[in-house]
Amino acid sequence: MSDQAQKLRAKVNENKLSNLIDDIKNIKDIQEIYSRAVLQSNNKCKVLSLISAKGGVGKTLCLYSIVEILKSYNKRVAIIDMNKYYSDISLYYRNPNIVNITKKNILENVSFSLLEIENIEQYIYQLTPEIQSVEWQLIKIILYQAKLSEFEYVVIDTPVSSPDILFNISTIVDKTIIVSNVTFNSLYNTNNLLQRIIKMLDNKIIIDLIFNNIDKADNSLIMQFIESVGKSEKIEINEILKIKNDKILKVLEELGVTAALHSEKIKSSEMYEHLKKYIETEILDISSASASQKAQKNVLKNFLNFFK
């Protein structure tokens, strides 16, 4: 490794980036140093990204549920909110701790410092306009800093229909979850989003699919969607989750900003139970299923079981 790279690595290990500005002109080099630091770190923080191609499909509801399920297992969880114009994840909490990520925070690597955790309902990190308008390399550094933090899970709430996000963070996230309703428009938009991503990708990505409102599903539409996505060599479907949401989506649409007052209703829903089993088997890996059973799982081969 060059002397410059060793110097950069030393300064990154000191958790400071401000001094790097005098030594380096290209932020890509800083991002590369962070990438290597994550690979060599003993931190086991996992990054989950939830993506949707259409608004109103329940992505944020699923994200909230996933975060709360992880917390029920005493996991330290942060939310990174990447929505530019409107964000409603904070509406699910009475007193969330909103942390605005600025350039200064990144340079000092203090965004994900855990000052306290027991008395905080939920940490939600929001990107300020000065961050949203810069190159993706800076946002990658934010994610690397999150992976090097004391959080055990970081869950990303992404803007609707943004292939650039999945393309740029695909090598950093540990699990990509696509959320869609089972309607023609939602499935069409989701397929279109994935096809746009396929054209951009050099590497292969693995995705999980969450289908909401499965009780109203047109099975033929889902089969056409799976067949279309499955044709690509750049996308592998790891898991398909069907959710009957007990009209929770409709309830939340009517409640609007009072969603936080109805957390118990969400947590007692059938949708929440479905997601809990998914978290146990696919993220926490604490299910009773044997390793051999898990290894034999083939989503597409057993696709007909999905409709039982």
ROFIDO-76285 format. One line per field, with one value per residue: x, y, z of N, C-alpha, C in turn; residue in one letter. Coordinates in steps of 0.1 Angstrom, whole numbers, plus 5000, padded with zeros to 4 digits. Layout:
BEGIN
nxx <- X;... .
nyy <- Y;... .
nzz <- Z;... .
caxx <- X;... .
cayy <- Y;... .
cazz <- Z;... .
cxx <- X;... .
cyy <- Y;... .
czz <- Z;... .
type <- A;... .
END
This chain:
BEGIN
nxx <- 5008;5005;5023;5006;4981;4983;4985;4960;4944;4951;4942;4915;4910;4913;4889;4884;4877;4882;4908;4917;4911;4931;4949;4939;4922;4902;4872;4865;4886;4887;4863;4870;4889;4873;4857;4875;4881;4857;4856;4877;4870;4856;4831;4796;4775;4745;4731;4700;4679;4649;4628;4606;4585;4564;4542;4524;4523;4529;4555;4569;4554;4561;4588;4589;4577;4596;4618;4609;4604;4630;4641;4626;4640;4661;4679;4701;4690;4691;4676;4679;4669;4662;4645;4637;4618;4594;4588;4576;4582;4590;4566;4556;4565;4563;4582;4607;4643;4656;4683;4701;4721;4750;4775;4796;4791;4798;4825;4836;4829;4807;4780;4768;4773;4766;4750;4732;4710;4690;4669;4659;4635;4636;4662;4665;4679;4684;4691;4706;4698;4723;4738;4722;4725;4751;4778;4774;4794;4798;4775;4778;4799;4786;4770;4790;4802;4780;4780;4803;4796;4781;4756;4735;4719;4710;4685;4673;4652;4641;4636;4607;4607;4635;4661;4687;4695;4695;4713;4737;4741;4741;4763;4769;4748;4733;4710;4684;4652;4623;4592;4559;4525;4498;4488;4481;4493;4512;4528;4537;4551;4571;4584;4594;4611;4630;4640;4653;4673;4687;4699;4718;4735;4766;4773;4758;4727;4709;4676;4648;4613;4584;4551;4522;4488;4479;4456;4440;4450;4459;4468;4479;4490;4511;4527;4535;4550;4571;4583;4592;4611;4628;4641;4664;4699;4712;4698;4688;4662;4657;4639;4603;4577;4545;4519;4491;4475;4455;4439;4454;4469;4449;4438;4459;4461;4439;4443;4466;4488;4485;4495;4515;4501;4489;4504;4503;4481;4492;4512;4498;4488;4481;4498;4521;4529;4536;4558;4574;4581;4595;4617;4629;4638;4652;4668;4676;4680;4671;4654;4637;4642;4662;4696;4700;4674;4671;4690;4680;4660;4643;4632;4620;4615;4598;4576;4548;4539;4537;4512;4495 .
nyy <- 4988;5023;5051;5073;5061;5047;5068;5080;5059;5057;5082;5079;5058;5072;5083;5108;5130;5155;5164;5151;5166;5183;5165;5151;5152;5138;5125;5099;5083;5085;5071;5046;5039;5037;5016;4995;4996;4988;4961;4950;4953;4943;4948;4940;4952;4953;4963;4971;4976;4992;4993;5007;5010;5025;5048;5044;5017;5005;5005;5021;5014;4987;4990;5003;4982;4962;4974;4977;4950;4940;4955;4944;4922;4931;4945;4970;4996;5017;5042;5053;5079;5086;5101;5129;5150;5145;5129;5102;5084;5093;5099;5077;5075;5088;5104;5107;5106;5129;5131;5152;5147;5163;5179;5186;5168;5144;5148;5149;5124;5119;5114;5089;5084;5070;5086;5080;5053;5039;5057;5067;5067;5062;5064;5084;5091;5118;5130;5160;5188;5196;5173;5156;5167;5161;5141;5105;5091;5104;5098;5071;5070;5078;5055;5036;5046;5042;5015;5010;5018;5016;5006;4977;4971;4988;5005;5014;5039;5045;5068;5068;5048;5050;5042;5049;5048;5021;5011;5024;5018;4991;4974;4978;4974;4948;4934;4937;4948;4946;4962;4958;4963;4941;4948;4957;4981;4986;4963;4965;4989;4982;4962;4976;4994;4976;4966;4988;4991;4968;4973;4991;4978;4962;4941;4912;4913;4904;4900;4904;4899;4916;4912;4930;4931;4906;4890;4901;4894;4889;4861;4854;4878;4881;4858;4864;4886;4875;4857;4875;4890;4870;4862;4876;4876;4891;4896;4879;4862;4858;4854;4853;4870;4869;4890;4895;4923;4930;4952;4973;4992;5008;5018;5033;5052;5067;5076;5091;5115;5106;5081;5072;5069;5045;5023;4998;4986;4981;4963;4941;4930;4907;4911;4920;4898;4881;4894;4892;4865;4864;4881;4866;4842;4851;4873;4875;4848;4828;4807;4775;4759;4736;4737;4722;4721;4748;4752;4738;4753;4767;4793;4799;4774;4762;4778;4776;4769;4792;4802;4788 .
nzz <- 5000;4993;5007;5010;5011;5035;5052;5049;5058;5085;5095;5090;5108;5131;5133;5122;5095;5087;5085;5063;5040;5033;5023;5002;4971;4958;4966;4962;4969;4997;5002;4993;5012;5035;5027;5028;5054;5066;5057;5071;5097;5129;5134;5132;5120;5101;5071;5059;5031;5021;4993;4969;4940;4937;4953;4984;4989;5012;5021;5040;5063;5065;5069;5094;5110;5107;5119;5146;5153;5152;5173;5194;5199;5213;5197;5185;5166;5138;5117;5084;5067;5034;5019;5000;4998;5012;5042;5061;5080;5106;5117;5128;5153;5186;5199;5183;5178;5159;5137;5119;5091;5082;5062;5079;5101;5088;5082;5107;5116;5134;5132;5138;5164;5194;5218;5238;5244;5257;5266;5243;5219;5191;5168;5140;5110;5089;5056;5049;5026;5015;5015;4999;4974;4965;4952;4948;4962;4986;5000;5002;5019;5042;5047;5051;5074;5091;5092;5106;5131;5164;5161;5155;5134;5105;5089;5058;5045;5014;4987;4966;4936;4926;4909;4909;4936;4945;4927;4934;4961;4962;4966;4992;5010;5030;5027;5003;5000;4983;4981;4972;4961;4952;4925;4891;4883;4903;4902;4876;4876;4895;4882;4860;4873;4883;4859;4849;4867;4863;4838;4846;4864;4871;4887;4903;4921;4950;4960;4982;4981;4991;4991;4994;5006;4998;4999;4980;4957;4922;4909;4884;4876;4894;4888;4862;4867;4884;4866;4847;4861;4869;4846;4843;4846;4864;4887;4916;4932;4965;4986;4989;5003;5015;5024;5044;5052;5070;5066;5076;5061;5050;5073;5084;5063;5068;5093;5092;5104;5129;5132;5150;5174;5172;5174;5188;5175;5150;5158;5166;5144;5117;5096;5109;5123;5102;5091;5113;5114;5090;5096;5116;5103;5080;5086;5114;5118;5136;5135;5138;5118;5101;5090;5067;5056;5051;5032;5011;5001;4974;4958;4933;4922;4940;4937;4933;4958;4970;4966;4981 .
caxx <- 5000;5013;5024;4994;4969;4985;4982;4946;4938;4954;4933;4901;4909;4911;4875;4883;4880;4884;4922;4919;4908;4943;4957;4933;4912;4891;4865;4864;4897;4882;4853;4877;4895;4862;4853;4885;4880;4846;4860;4887;4864;4849;4817;4787;4763;4739;4723;4688;4673;4636;4626;4594;4584;4551;4538;4512;4523;4532;4570;4573;4548;4569;4601;4586;4575;4609;4626;4603;4607;4645;4642;4620;4651;4671;4689;4703;4686;4690;4669;4684;4658;4667;4635;4641;4607;4584;4591;4566;4587;4590;4552;4553;4570;4559;4593;4619;4655;4660;4696;4704;4735;4756;4789;4804;4790;4805;4839;4840;4824;4800;4766;4762;4778;4754;4751;4724;4701;4679;4658;4656;4625;4641;4671;4662;4689;4679;4701;4703;4699;4737;4743;4715;4729;4764;4780;4770;4805;4796;4764;4784;4807;4777;4766;4802;4803;4769;4784;4813;4790;4777;4743;4736;4711;4707;4675;4672;4640;4645;4625;4599;4611;4648;4670;4701;4698;4698;4725;4749;4744;4739;4775;4771;4737;4734;4697;4676;4638;4614;4578;4549;4511;4495;4479;4488;4501;4523;4537;4543;4561;4582;4592;4601;4622;4641;4646;4662;4684;4695;4707;4729;4744;4777;4773;4745;4722;4700;4665;4636;4601;4573;4538;4512;4474;4479;4443;4433;4460;4456;4479;4485;4499;4524;4535;4541;4561;4582;4589;4600;4623;4636;4649;4677;4711;4718;4689;4684;4652;4661;4627;4591;4569;4531;4513;4477;4477;4444;4434;4463;4472;4437;4436;4469;4458;4428;4448;4476;4498;4483;4499;4522;4492;4483;4515;4498;4473;4501;4520;4489;4482;4486;4509;4533;4533;4542;4571;4583;4587;4605;4629;4635;4644;4660;4677;4681;4683;4669;4642;4639;4645;4676;4705;4697;4661;4673;4699;4672;4650;4645;4620;4613;4611;4586;4568;4534;4536;4535;4498;4487 .
cayy <- 5000;5035;5059;5081;5053;5044;5080;5081;5049;5061;5093;5073;5050;5082;5088;5121;5131;5169;5166;5145;5175;5188;5155;5144;5160;5130;5118;5084;5077;5083;5061;5033;5036;5033;5003;4985;4996;4979;4947;4946;4956;4932;4952;4931;4959;4949;4973;4967;4987;4989;5000;5005;5017;5032;5052;5039;5002;5000;5004;5027;5005;4975;4994;5005;4969;4955;4980;4974;4936;4939;4961;4935;4912;4939;4950;4985;4998;5031;5044;5064;5084;5092;5108;5143;5160;5142;5117;5100;5074;5099;5100;5064;5076;5099;5113;5102;5115;5132;5135;5157;5144;5174;5177;5186;5155;5134;5150;5145;5111;5119;5112;5077;5083;5067;5093;5072;5045;5034;5066;5072;5059;5057;5073;5085;5100;5124;5137;5174;5191;5197;5160;5150;5172;5158;5128;5093;5087;5109;5090;5058;5071;5078;5041;5029;5051;5035;5001;5010;5023;5006;5000;4964;4971;5001;5003;5026;5042;5051;5075;5060;5047;5056;5031;5053;5045;5007;5009;5030;5012;4977;4967;4981;4969;4934;4929;4946;4943;4953;4961;4961;4958;4931;4954;4958;4993;4985;4953;4971;4999;4975;4955;4987;4998;4965;4965;5000;4988;4957;4980;4999;4970;4953;4929;4906;4916;4894;4907;4897;4905;4916;4915;4935;4929;4893;4885;4906;4892;4882;4852;4855;4890;4878;4849;4871;4895;4867;4852;4886;4893;4858;4860;4883;4869;4901;4896;4866;4863;4850;4851;4859;4871;4874;4897;4900;4934;4933;4966;4982;5002;5017;5024;5043;5063;5075;5082;5101;5119;5100;5067;5068;5066;5032;5013;4985;4980;4976;4952;4930;4926;4895;4916;4921;4884;4876;4900;4887;4852;4867;4886;4855;4833;4857;4883;4871;4834;4821;4798;4762;4752;4731;4742;4715;4726;4762;4751;4732;4762;4772;4801;4798;4760;4760;4790;4772;4768;4806;4806;4779 .
cazz <- 5000;4992;5019;5011;5015;5049;5059;5049;5067;5099;5098;5091;5120;5142;5133;5117;5081;5083;5081;5050;5029;5028;5017;4991;4963;4952;4977;4960;4976;5011;5002;4992;5025;5044;5023;5033;5069;5069;5055;5081;5110;5136;5135;5125;5117;5089;5064;5051;5023;5016;4981;4962;4927;4937;4967;4990;4989;5025;5023;5053;5073;5066;5075;5108;5116;5107;5130;5159;5155;5156;5186;5203;5202;5219;5187;5183;5152;5133;5104;5076;5058;5022;5012;4998;4999;5022;5050;5071;5090;5119;5121;5135;5166;5194;5202;5177;5179;5145;5135;5105;5087;5074;5058;5091;5108;5081;5083;5121;5118;5146;5129;5144;5178;5203;5231;5247;5236;5265;5267;5230;5212;5178;5160;5126;5104;5077;5049;5046;5012;5011;5012;4988;4961;4961;4945;4956;4970;5000;5007;5005;5032;5053;5050;5057;5088;5099;5094;5116;5143;5174;5158;5150;5122;5099;5079;5049;5039;5002;4979;4956;4922;4924;4905;4913;4950;4945;4919;4941;4974;4962;4971;5007;5018;5032;5022;4996;5001;4974;4986;4962;4962;4941;4915;4878;4882;4912;4897;4864;4880;4901;4871;4852;4882;4883;4845;4848;4876;4856;4828;4852;4872;4866;4895;4906;4934;4956;4965;4988;4976;5000;4984;5003;5001;4990;4998;4968;4946;4909;4909;4871;4875;4902;4881;4851;4873;4888;4854;4840;4869;4870;4834;4844;4853;4874;4899;4922;4942;4976;4994;4986;5015;5012;5036;5045;5061;5080;5064;5083;5052;5049;5086;5085;5054;5074;5106;5088;5113;5143;5132;5162;5185;5170;5172;5193;5165;5140;5163;5169;5131;5110;5088;5118;5125;5089;5091;5124;5110;5080;5103;5124;5094;5070;5091;5127;5116;5148;5133;5142;5105;5101;5079;5054;5051;5045;5020;5000;4997;4961;4958;4921;4920;4949;4936;4935;4972;4974;4965;4989 .
cxx <- 5009;5013;5011;4982;4971;4982;4967;4939;4940;4944;4918;4899;4908;4898;4874;4885;4884;4899;4926;4918;4921;4952;4952;4922;4900;4885;4863;4875;4893;4872;4859;4883;4885;4858;4862;4884;4868;4849;4869;4881;4857;4834;4808;4774;4758;4730;4712;4683;4659;4633;4612;4593;4572;4548;4526;4511;4526;4547;4574;4566;4556;4582;4599;4584;4588;4618;4622;4605;4621;4647;4636;4630;4663;4683;4689;4701;4686;4683;4676;4673;4663;4657;4638;4630;4597;4588;4581;4570;4587;4576;4548;4558;4566;4570;4606;4631;4659;4674;4698;4719;4739;4770;4799;4803;4798;4820;4844;4836;4817;4785;4760;4768;4766;4757;4744;4715;4689;4667;4654;4646;4630;4650;4667;4671;4684;4690;4697;4704;4714;4743;4735;4719;4743;4766;4777;4781;4803;4785;4769;4792;4798;4773;4778;4804;4792;4774;4795;4809;4787;4763;4745;4729;4709;4697;4672;4658;4643;4633;4619;4606;4625;4658;4685;4705;4703;4711;4738;4751;4743;4751;4777;4760;4738;4721;4689;4662;4629;4599;4569;4535;4509;4485;4487;4497;4514;4533;4544;4554;4573;4591;4600;4613;4634;4648;4656;4674;4693;4704;4719;4739;4754;4777;4759;4740;4711;4689;4655;4624;4590;4561;4527;4498;4473;4465;4435;4441;4454;4469;4486;4494;4512;4533;4542;4553;4573;4590;4597;4612;4633;4645;4662;4687;4717;4709;4685;4673;4655;4648;4615;4582;4555;4525;4498;4477;4466;4439;4442;4466;4461;4436;4446;4467;4448;4434;4458;4486;4497;4488;4507;4513;4486;4493;4511;4489;4481;4508;4511;4483;4488;4498;4522;4538;4540;4557;4580;4589;4597;4618;4636;4643;4654;4670;4683;4686;4682;4657;4647;4643;4659;4683;4702;4684;4663;4681;4691;4662;4653;4632;4613;4608;4599;4576;4553;4530;4532;4520;4489;4481 .
cyy <- 5013;5042;5068;5073;5049;5056;5082;5071;5052;5072;5088;5065;5059;5088;5102;5121;5146;5171;5160;5155;5181;5178;5149;5153;5151;5122;5103;5077;5075;5072;5047;5029;5031;5019;4992;4984;4987;4965;4942;4947;4944;4936;4943;4939;4955;4960;4967;4979;4983;4999;4997;5014;5025;5036;5045;5024;4996;4999;5009;5019;4993;4978;4996;4992;4962;4961;4976;4959;4934;4944;4952;4924;4919;4943;4965;4988;5013;5031;5055;5067;5092;5100;5123;5153;5158;5129;5115;5089;5080;5100;5087;5064;5089;5109;5107;5112;5117;5137;5139;5155;5156;5170;5177;5174;5144;5135;5147;5131;5110;5116;5100;5074;5081;5074;5085;5064;5041;5043;5072;5062;5053;5068;5072;5095;5105;5131;5151;5177;5192;5184;5154;5155;5169;5144;5116;5088;5092;5101;5076;5058;5071;5064;5034;5034;5044;5021;4999;5015;5012;5001;4986;4962;4986;4999;5015;5027;5050;5059;5065;5060;5054;5045;5035;5049;5030;5004;5013;5023;4997;4969;4969;4974;4953;4927;4940;4940;4952;4951;4966;4956;4949;4937;4955;4969;4992;4975;4958;4980;4993;4968;4965;4992;4988;4964;4977;4997;4978;4963;4987;4990;4963;4940;4924;4910;4905;4902;4898;4905;4904;4920;4918;4931;4916;4887;4890;4903;4885;4874;4852;4867;4887;4869;4855;4880;4887;4862;4863;4889;4882;4855;4866;4875;4879;4902;4882;4869;4853;4845;4859;4859;4876;4879;4900;4911;4938;4947;4976;4994;5013;5025;5036;5055;5072;5082;5093;5103;5113;5085;5063;5064;5052;5021;4999;4978;4974;4963;4939;4925;4914;4899;4916;4907;4878;4881;4895;4874;4854;4872;4874;4845;4838;4867;4879;4856;4826;4811;4784;4753;4748;4737;4735;4719;4740;4761;4746;4741;4768;4780;4799;4784;4757;4771;4787;4772;4782;4809;4797;4787 .
czz <- 5000;5005;5021;5016;5030;5057;5060;5058;5081;5103;5099;5104;5133;5142;5129;5102;5077;5079;5068;5038;5024;5021;5004;4984;4958;4963;4975;4967;4991;5012;5001;5005;5035;5040;5028;5048;5074;5068;5066;5095;5116;5138;5127;5122;5103;5084;5056;5044;5018;5004;4975;4950;4927;4952;4971;4990;5002;5029;5037;5065;5075;5073;5090;5116;5117;5118;5144;5162;5159;5170;5197;5207;5207;5210;5187;5169;5149;5119;5097;5066;5046;5014;5012;5002;5010;5029;5060;5081;5104;5125;5129;5149;5173;5196;5196;5178;5165;5145;5121;5101;5078;5070;5070;5099;5101;5083;5097;5124;5132;5144;5137;5157;5187;5217;5242;5239;5244;5266;5254;5223;5199;5172;5146;5120;5091;5070;5046;5031;5007;5008;5000;4975;4957;4955;4955;4965;4984;5007;5010;5018;5044;5057;5056;5072;5097;5102;5104;5130;5153;5172;5152;5136;5118;5088;5071;5043;5026;4995;4969;4942;4920;4921;4909;4927;4950;4938;4927;4954;4974;4967;4986;5015;5019;5027;5015;4996;4993;4979;4975;4966;4950;4932;4902;4878;4891;4907;4884;4867;4887;4891;4863;4860;4881;4869;4843;4856;4869;4845;4834;4859;4865;4874;4897;4919;4937;4963;4972;4983;4987;4992;4995;4997;4993;4989;4986;4956;4934;4907;4895;4870;4882;4894;4869;4856;4877;4876;4847;4848;4869;4857;4835;4851;4864;4887;4903;4932;4953;4984;4989;4998;5011;5025;5034;5056;5070;5079;5071;5074;5051;5062;5088;5075;5060;5086;5103;5099;5127;5143;5144;5174;5183;5167;5177;5183;5154;5145;5166;5156;5126;5102;5096;5121;5114;5089;5102;5120;5099;5086;5110;5114;5084;5075;5105;5127;5129;5147;5137;5129;5105;5089;5066;5048;5044;5032;5008;4995;4983;4958;4945;4918;4928;4948;4938;4949;4978;4975;4974;5001 .
type <- M;S;D;Q;A;Q;K;L;R;A;K;V;N;E;N;K;L;S;N;L;I;D;D;I;K;N;I;K;D;I;Q;E;I;Y;S;R;A;V;L;Q;S;N;N;K;C;K;V;L;S;L;I;S;A;K;G;G;V;G;K;T;L;C;L;Y;S;I;V;E;I;L;K;S;Y;N;K;R;V;A;I;I;D;M;N;K;Y;Y;S;D;I;S;L;Y;Y;R;N;P;N;I;V;N;I;T;K;K;N;I;L;E;N;V;S;F;S;L;L;E;I;E;N;I;E;Q;Y;I;Y;Q;L;T;P;E;I;Q;S;V;E;W;Q;L;I;K;I;I;L;Y;Q;A;K;L;S;E;F;E;Y;V;V;I;D;T;P;V;S;S;P;D;I;L;F;N;I;S;T;I;V;D;K;T;I;I;V;S;N;V;T;F;N;S;L;Y;N;T;N;N;L;L;Q;R;I;I;K;M;L;D;N;K;I;I;I;D;L;I;F;N;N;I;D;K;A;D;N;S;L;I;M;Q;F;I;E;S;V;G;K;S;E;K;I;E;I;N;E;I;L;K;I;K;N;D;K;I;L;K;V;L;E;E;L;G;V;T;A;A;L;H;S;E;K;I;K;S;S;E;M;Y;E;H;L;K;K;Y;I;E;T;E;I;L;D;I;S;S;A;S;A;S;Q;K;A;Q;K;N;V;L;K;N;F;L;N;F;F;K .
END
